[in-house]
Amino acid sequence: MLAIKWNGHVSRFYKIKTKMIDIKLIFRYYISEVVYPSVDTLIVSNADLNLISFEGFRKEIEKRENELATKIRFYINEGNIVPPEFWCASWTSKIIEDSINVLIYMNGSVGQFQEFEKYIESKNYKLVEIVYLKVNDINKLTELAKQKYPEIYDQTDAFRKEIEDFQLKRDEIVHYSKSKYKVTINDFFIKEINL
């Protein structure tokens, strides 16, 4: 509380404390749950978590019939990155106060990540941690994928390139983020993610 004396009268102003909502990000190359378990099944936490996954977002967008959903579907179907102005509003609409909101998977460049930062800051959300599950053994993942889904993952070189491209962009974001947030790098094949 602030007290200001003016013409012999004391005026009192109460500072309104705005509550920040904590956000955590998990980066992991998306692959079918048939090949490797989904991120949400690996999370261990005593906190109240609200998990928001790209896969859940994608399934929801497939069902929606509006202009925004149509634009997002176009980017997804073309295999292109969905610009932040299209997905930020949809993802953040799922954020719950008094929970730790965990956004699972995020594609894009450093520039798109910076747009995401601006958006969440404008909503009074606070990014507190990034957990990066990096594929340290690409051969292991490509072989596992080929065994489980030979009809989909038979083009090993193309699959490897896709993983490398994804990780190159994640590495750039992690490098940019290290001085700003808590950043943890674990192996893709980790059995538990502690949040």
Backbone bond lengths (Angstrom), bond angles and torsions (degrees), N, CA, C in turn:
res aa  C-N    CA-C-N  psi(-1)  N-CA   C-N-CA  omega(-1)  CA-C   N-CA-C  phi
1 M - - - 1.447 - - 1.528 109.00 -
2 L 1.320 116.98 138.51 1.461 122.45 177.03 1.524 109.36 -110.22
3 A 1.340 116.31 139.09 1.464 120.11 175.88 1.521 108.61 -119.54
4 I 1.310 117.11 127.05 1.465 121.83 -179.41 1.518 108.55 -123.06
5 K 1.359 116.53 127.89 1.462 120.86 179.31 1.525 108.23 -90.50
6 W 1.321 115.56 128.83 1.464 120.71 -178.38 1.531 108.55 -145.66
7 N 1.366 118.18 119.53 1.468 123.49 -177.31 1.530 112.61 51.73
8 G 1.320 115.19 41.66 1.467 118.50 177.32 1.514 114.06 81.00
9 H 1.291 118.90 -9.83 1.469 121.83 179.27 1.527 109.43 -102.40
10 V 1.283 114.50 146.29 1.471 118.87 177.23 1.519 108.08 -102.84
11 S 1.300 115.21 121.08 1.470 120.26 175.35 1.521 108.55 -101.29
12 R 1.303 115.28 136.89 1.472 119.62 -179.06 1.532 108.80 -113.41
13 F 1.322 113.33 132.20 1.463 119.75 177.40 1.525 108.16 -118.29
14 Y 1.259 115.50 134.14 1.462 120.03 179.07 1.525 108.37 -103.65
15 K 1.331 113.48 125.24 1.461 117.81 176.66 1.521 108.18 -73.36
16 I 1.295 115.87 129.85 1.461 119.53 176.01 1.522 106.94 -89.05
17 K 1.312 114.80 117.25 1.459 119.22 -179.77 1.514 108.48 -86.71
18 T 1.315 115.60 117.29 1.454 120.30 -179.85 1.516 108.62 -90.28
19 K 1.301 116.00 127.75 1.451 121.35 -178.08 1.522 109.76 -79.64
20 M 1.335 115.45 131.44 1.455 120.85 176.09 1.527 108.55 -90.34
21 I 1.296 116.38 142.94 1.462 121.31 176.84 1.523 107.92 -102.52
22 D 1.337 116.23 124.24 1.458 121.40 -177.01 1.530 111.47 -77.69
23 I 1.320 114.05 137.42 1.463 122.06 178.36 1.523 108.51 -123.04
24 K 1.325 116.32 136.58 1.466 121.54 171.16 1.528 107.33 -121.98
25 L 1.325 114.74 144.23 1.464 120.67 178.07 1.516 109.45 -114.43
26 I 1.324 115.88 140.48 1.462 120.46 171.03 1.522 107.31 -120.67
27 F 1.323 115.53 120.51 1.468 121.41 174.75 1.523 108.56 -97.36
28 R 1.301 116.37 123.81 1.463 120.29 171.07 1.516 108.41 -152.08
29 Y 1.311 115.92 136.10 1.458 120.22 177.10 1.519 108.16 -57.16
30 Y 1.336 116.23 127.93 1.467 118.87 -177.44 1.519 109.98 -79.52
31 I 1.308 114.76 129.83 1.461 121.52 174.19 1.523 107.49 -143.98
32 S 1.316 116.29 153.45 1.462 121.13 -176.79 1.522 111.95 -51.26
33 E 1.327 115.67 141.65 1.460 121.05 178.31 1.526 111.95 -65.80
34 V 1.337 116.28 -15.80 1.467 120.11 174.21 1.529 109.29 -68.23
35 V 1.332 115.80 -32.92 1.467 121.09 -179.93 1.531 110.52 -80.42
36 Y 1.316 116.97 -47.48 1.469 120.51 -179.53 1.524 108.56 -150.29
37 P 1.345 117.72 142.83 1.484 120.44 -175.22 1.529 113.05 -56.21
38 S 1.316 115.28 150.55 1.463 120.93 179.26 1.523 110.05 -67.91
39 V 1.328 114.99 155.94 1.466 121.18 -177.61 1.526 111.42 -57.74
40 D 1.332 117.60 -42.96 1.466 120.04 -174.81 1.530 112.75 -62.54
41 T 1.344 117.96 -24.55 1.470 119.70 178.60 1.528 111.85 -79.46
42 L 1.334 117.21 -12.66 1.468 121.55 -178.03 1.532 112.90 -97.95
43 I 1.336 117.27 -10.38 1.467 121.08 -174.41 1.526 111.40 -76.81
44 V 1.345 114.61 132.20 1.464 122.15 175.65 1.524 106.55 -122.23
45 S 1.337 116.01 124.44 1.462 119.45 -178.79 1.515 110.85 -160.26
46 N 1.329 115.56 147.56 1.463 121.36 172.85 1.524 111.02 -94.26
47 A 1.330 116.14 -8.02 1.468 120.95 -177.77 1.532 110.20 -82.85
48 D 1.321 114.66 164.10 1.462 121.18 175.65 1.531 107.31 -82.86
49 L 1.331 116.21 104.62 1.463 120.98 -175.65 1.520 111.16 -103.71
50 N 1.315 115.14 143.38 1.462 122.50 172.45 1.528 105.84 -118.59
51 L 1.337 116.53 107.12 1.458 121.51 -175.32 1.527 110.83 -90.96
52 I 1.317 115.71 127.90 1.460 121.89 -179.94 1.534 106.12 -124.39
53 S 1.332 116.53 108.58 1.461 119.18 -174.53 1.523 111.70 -105.96
54 F 1.326 115.05 152.76 1.464 120.10 176.55 1.519 109.72 -63.61
55 E 1.326 116.72 -38.11 1.467 119.52 -178.14 1.532 110.38 -64.56
56 G 1.344 116.74 -42.51 1.464 120.18 176.66 1.517 111.09 -63.47
57 F 1.327 115.73 -40.57 1.469 121.86 176.89 1.528 110.59 -60.88
58 R 1.343 116.33 -45.22 1.471 121.23 -179.32 1.528 110.99 -61.79
59 K 1.334 117.23 -43.79 1.472 121.23 179.85 1.525 110.92 -63.44
60 E 1.332 115.58 -39.27 1.469 119.88 179.16 1.528 110.83 -66.52
61 I 1.327 116.78 -40.90 1.473 121.69 -179.64 1.529 110.47 -64.53
62 E 1.328 116.80 -34.66 1.473 120.93 179.03 1.528 111.22 -61.18
63 K 1.335 116.84 -31.78 1.472 121.71 -177.05 1.528 112.89 -84.36
64 R 1.335 116.72 -28.24 1.464 120.29 -174.49 1.517 112.14 -72.74
65 E 1.321 115.18 145.75 1.466 121.07 177.22 1.524 109.28 -123.22
66 N 1.315 115.78 79.92 1.457 120.40 173.45 1.531 108.55 -148.59
67 E 1.309 116.47 174.39 1.469 121.15 -173.77 1.530 112.17 -63.03
68 L 1.339 116.51 -42.27 1.455 120.37 -179.28 1.531 110.59 -63.28
69 A 1.328 116.27 -46.19 1.472 120.68 179.79 1.525 110.84 -60.81
70 T 1.335 116.80 -39.10 1.473 121.09 179.19 1.529 110.54 -63.08
71 K 1.330 116.94 -42.61 1.470 120.60 179.05 1.528 110.73 -64.79
72 I 1.332 116.21 -44.23 1.466 120.03 -179.80 1.528 110.32 -63.45
73 R 1.340 117.08 -43.25 1.470 120.82 178.48 1.522 111.33 -59.39
74 F 1.334 116.44 -38.02 1.460 120.31 179.60 1.530 110.16 -59.30
75 Y 1.335 117.05 -48.15 1.470 120.45 179.81 1.525 110.87 -62.67
76 I 1.334 116.85 -45.94 1.465 120.97 -178.75 1.524 110.82 -61.81
77 N 1.335 116.89 -47.32 1.468 121.50 -177.37 1.522 112.73 -65.51
78 E 1.328 116.23 -28.83 1.469 120.20 177.91 1.534 111.49 -83.84
79 G 1.344 116.06 -4.59 1.455 120.13 -179.03 1.517 112.79 75.74
80 N 1.331 115.99 20.96 1.468 121.19 -178.92 1.527 110.80 -101.59
81 I 1.321 115.23 160.86 1.462 121.39 178.67 1.520 109.31 -73.75
82 V 1.328 116.25 131.70 1.463 121.26 178.31 1.529 108.04 -77.39
83 P 1.346 118.63 122.86 1.468 120.45 -179.86 1.535 111.75 -59.45
84 P 1.344 116.79 145.19 1.472 120.67 -177.19 1.527 114.01 -54.47
85 E 1.349 117.47 -34.95 1.466 118.49 -177.86 1.527 112.35 -63.16
86 F 1.339 117.18 -19.67 1.466 120.25 178.70 1.524 112.72 -90.18
87 W 1.354 117.56 -39.37 1.458 117.56 -174.17 1.515 114.48 -99.16
88 C 1.327 119.47 -22.56 1.473 120.69 -176.91 1.527 112.04 -55.84
89 A 1.313 115.86 -47.83 1.477 119.58 -177.85 1.522 111.00 -62.47
90 S 1.333 116.89 -40.33 1.467 120.27 -179.08 1.521 111.20 -67.70
91 W 1.323 116.87 -45.63 1.463 119.69 -179.39 1.516 110.81 -65.00
92 T 1.328 115.81 -48.64 1.468 118.51 -174.34 1.527 112.69 -71.10
93 S 1.324 118.14 -16.13 1.473 119.77 175.59 1.531 110.72 -66.69
94 K 1.335 116.92 -15.69 1.466 121.11 -179.44 1.537 112.14 -93.66
95 I 1.318 116.78 -0.87 1.460 120.55 -178.19 1.532 110.18 -70.80
96 I 1.320 115.20 136.35 1.463 121.79 -176.62 1.526 109.04 -117.13
97 E 1.329 115.38 130.94 1.464 120.42 177.54 1.525 109.09 -68.43
98 D 1.336 116.54 151.32 1.465 123.91 -179.92 1.524 113.44 68.07
99 S 1.327 117.19 15.19 1.461 122.02 172.27 1.516 107.80 -124.28
100 I 1.327 115.84 159.52 1.464 119.14 167.84 1.518 105.22 -89.26
101 N 1.299 116.12 116.07 1.457 121.27 -176.22 1.518 109.06 -90.38
102 V 1.328 115.06 122.42 1.459 121.38 -175.99 1.523 108.41 -112.94
103 L 1.329 115.79 114.49 1.462 121.10 177.08 1.518 107.92 -94.17
104 I 1.323 116.36 119.75 1.461 121.85 -175.84 1.525 109.23 -101.58
105 Y 1.325 115.28 123.91 1.464 124.89 178.02 1.520 110.78 75.92
106 M 1.282 114.22 132.27 1.457 119.12 174.96 1.509 107.63 -157.14
107 N 1.298 116.90 122.67 1.447 121.66 179.92 1.522 108.50 -98.83
108 G 1.312 117.01 170.83 1.447 119.93 175.28 1.516 113.26 122.31
109 S 1.307 114.61 172.87 1.461 122.74 -177.76 1.527 110.04 -91.41
110 V 1.328 115.55 176.37 1.469 120.93 175.66 1.526 109.50 -59.59
111 G 1.329 117.24 -41.78 1.467 121.13 179.29 1.518 111.96 -59.67
112 Q 1.330 116.82 -42.10 1.464 120.16 178.41 1.528 111.03 -69.77
113 F 1.327 116.22 -34.86 1.462 120.37 175.83 1.527 110.14 -63.47
114 Q 1.322 117.35 -39.79 1.467 121.43 178.40 1.536 110.80 -64.92
115 E 1.330 116.48 -36.04 1.474 119.73 174.98 1.526 110.14 -64.04
116 F 1.325 116.55 -40.55 1.461 122.14 176.60 1.531 110.16 -60.78
117 E 1.347 116.83 -44.17 1.470 121.34 177.93 1.527 110.89 -57.31
118 K 1.331 116.12 -47.99 1.474 120.43 -179.74 1.523 110.75 -59.97
119 Y 1.319 115.91 -41.17 1.463 120.03 -177.67 1.520 110.67 -64.38
120 I 1.340 117.31 -48.99 1.467 118.03 -176.64 1.524 111.30 -68.71
121 E 1.330 117.45 -33.14 1.468 119.90 176.40 1.526 110.96 -64.06
122 S 1.339 116.29 -38.47 1.468 120.17 179.29 1.530 111.65 -65.19
123 K 1.335 116.28 -22.87 1.471 121.29 179.56 1.530 112.18 -95.42
124 N 1.350 116.32 4.24 1.461 122.44 -179.00 1.530 112.27 67.86
125 Y 1.329 115.65 33.26 1.455 121.41 173.04 1.523 107.46 -100.39
126 K 1.327 116.03 152.40 1.460 120.19 -175.71 1.523 109.40 -126.16
127 L 1.333 115.87 116.80 1.454 120.55 175.19 1.517 108.05 -75.58
128 V 1.340 117.43 120.42 1.463 120.44 -175.00 1.522 113.27 -112.60
129 E 1.326 117.24 -22.29 1.470 117.83 -175.94 1.521 111.01 -157.12
130 I 1.333 114.34 145.04 1.462 121.70 172.34 1.519 107.41 -123.56
131 V 1.318 116.37 127.58 1.462 122.36 175.09 1.525 106.38 -112.90
132 Y 1.314 115.79 120.38 1.464 121.67 -177.70 1.520 108.83 -110.91
133 L 1.325 116.60 117.18 1.468 121.93 177.67 1.525 107.14 -99.01
134 K 1.306 115.33 98.22 1.463 121.97 -170.93 1.528 111.27 -92.75
135 V 1.325 115.56 138.88 1.468 120.56 175.92 1.528 107.15 -80.60
136 N 1.328 115.80 96.41 1.462 120.46 178.85 1.525 111.32 -79.50
137 D 1.330 116.43 -26.56 1.463 121.40 179.73 1.532 108.52 -120.36
138 I 1.319 115.73 88.23 1.472 120.67 -177.43 1.532 110.37 -66.29
139 N 1.332 117.41 -35.47 1.475 120.28 178.38 1.523 111.16 -58.65
140 K 1.326 115.81 -43.03 1.467 120.66 -179.32 1.527 110.45 -60.61
141 L 1.335 116.77 -44.62 1.466 120.50 -178.75 1.528 111.35 -68.86
142 T 1.323 117.89 -42.69 1.471 119.79 -179.32 1.532 111.10 -65.81
143 E 1.335 117.17 -38.53 1.474 120.32 178.40 1.520 111.24 -67.51
144 L 1.329 116.24 -42.60 1.463 120.73 178.41 1.528 110.07 -61.77
145 A 1.324 116.83 -43.45 1.466 121.21 179.54 1.528 110.94 -63.63
146 K 1.320 117.00 -42.07 1.475 120.83 179.41 1.524 111.68 -63.56
147 Q 1.335 116.69 -38.40 1.468 120.65 178.95 1.518 111.42 -65.69
148 K 1.329 116.01 -42.31 1.466 120.84 -175.45 1.527 112.63 -79.72
149 Y 1.343 116.63 -38.32 1.463 122.66 -174.24 1.530 110.63 -136.05
150 P 1.343 118.85 66.05 1.474 119.86 -175.17 1.528 113.29 -60.76
151 E 1.328 117.16 -30.14 1.476 119.76 -178.69 1.526 112.59 -72.82
152 I 1.329 117.80 -21.63 1.465 121.46 -179.44 1.525 111.33 -99.59
153 Y 1.332 116.71 -42.59 1.461 120.82 -172.70 1.533 113.24 -105.53
154 D 1.337 116.91 34.02 1.464 119.93 -178.38 1.530 112.31 -77.42
155 Q 1.333 117.91 -21.57 1.469 121.87 179.33 1.529 109.08 -89.58
156 T 1.311 115.91 79.22 1.470 121.42 -173.08 1.522 112.65 -57.77
157 D 1.339 117.91 -42.73 1.469 120.39 -177.19 1.526 111.74 -63.65
158 A 1.338 115.99 -42.81 1.470 120.39 179.19 1.528 110.25 -66.00
159 F 1.321 116.67 -40.03 1.460 122.27 179.67 1.532 109.99 -64.82
160 R 1.342 115.75 -45.08 1.464 121.07 177.59 1.528 110.72 -58.56
161 K 1.320 116.64 -44.20 1.475 121.76 -179.51 1.526 110.24 -61.99
162 E 1.326 116.64 -40.89 1.475 121.08 179.17 1.534 110.47 -61.65
163 I 1.329 116.68 -43.43 1.472 120.74 178.83 1.532 109.90 -64.91
164 E 1.329 116.72 -45.00 1.468 120.86 -179.50 1.522 111.64 -61.65
165 D 1.338 116.96 -41.96 1.471 120.95 178.62 1.522 111.12 -63.24
166 F 1.334 115.80 -43.76 1.463 120.80 178.40 1.528 109.64 -59.01
167 Q 1.339 116.05 -47.52 1.460 120.31 -175.35 1.518 112.52 -70.76
168 L 1.307 117.57 -32.71 1.467 119.98 177.27 1.534 109.88 -59.38
169 K 1.328 116.12 -44.36 1.472 120.19 178.89 1.526 111.27 -68.51
170 R 1.342 117.60 -37.86 1.475 120.15 177.45 1.525 110.33 -65.20
171 D 1.349 115.95 -41.74 1.469 119.73 179.00 1.526 110.74 -59.05
172 E 1.319 116.84 -41.05 1.469 121.02 179.36 1.531 110.75 -63.99
173 I 1.333 116.31 -42.05 1.478 120.15 179.40 1.527 110.32 -66.82
174 V 1.331 116.53 -41.95 1.467 120.87 179.61 1.529 110.03 -62.85
175 H 1.322 116.95 -43.98 1.469 121.02 178.31 1.540 110.32 -59.70
176 Y 1.324 116.46 -44.42 1.467 122.13 178.21 1.536 111.10 -63.56
177 S 1.332 117.34 -35.58 1.468 122.51 -171.11 1.515 115.06 -86.48
178 K 1.316 118.10 -19.98 1.474 121.29 -171.63 1.516 113.95 -54.91
179 S 1.317 117.59 -36.00 1.469 119.64 -178.57 1.537 112.39 -83.94
180 K 1.332 117.37 -7.06 1.468 120.88 -175.60 1.533 113.95 -108.13
181 Y 1.330 116.24 -32.61 1.459 120.63 -172.59 1.527 110.05 -135.00
182 K 1.316 114.67 166.20 1.466 119.27 169.86 1.532 106.43 -72.17
183 V 1.320 116.80 124.78 1.464 121.45 -179.40 1.520 108.63 -124.25
184 T 1.322 116.17 126.33 1.456 122.38 177.73 1.524 108.31 -119.91
185 I 1.330 116.31 130.74 1.470 120.40 177.45 1.523 107.61 -113.72
186 N 1.335 115.33 121.20 1.461 122.15 177.46 1.528 108.98 -123.81
187 D 1.319 115.24 168.69 1.459 119.93 178.31 1.529 110.31 -76.89
188 F 1.322 116.25 145.18 1.462 122.95 177.79 1.535 111.37 -50.92
189 F 1.331 116.40 -38.84 1.465 121.44 -173.68 1.533 113.37 -87.92
190 I 1.302 117.36 17.80 1.465 121.78 177.62 1.538 108.97 -58.48
191 K 1.323 115.44 144.60 1.483 120.33 -176.36 1.524 112.33 -89.21
192 E 1.348 116.64 -25.00 1.467 121.34 -179.93 1.511 109.82 -140.79
193 I 1.338 116.57 140.37 1.463 122.11 173.86 1.525 106.50 -113.53
194 N 1.319 116.59 113.86 1.468 120.89 -179.04 1.524 110.36 -91.27
195 L 1.317 116.24 120.46 1.468 121.04 179.60 1.523 109.55 -122.27
